[in-house]
Amino acid sequence: MTAETEALGRCTECGQVYAVYRTTESWRALGTDGDCRCGNAEFEILSDRD
């Protein structure tokens, strides 16, 4: 299964913005291993597709 963009999210540590998708536990960044390039795994949602 390929993840699809569900929202834009900003890393809560460094501020980098990513297209993100929701898993059962958290938001994950697309185009990465799921975490921000700084290593943080928490994202503030800026806009949602809904």
C-alpha positions, 0 to 999 in steps of 0.5 A: 500500500502506498501512503497518500498525503492527508495533511501538511505538518510542521516538525515540532522541533525544527519547523520543517514542513512535510506532506504527512499521512496518519497511521494508527499511532501518529502522523508520519512524513512522506518521502522519509522514513516517517520522521523529520530529517532532524529525527523528531517524529511529532508534527503540528498539523497545518492544514487537513484535506478534510 
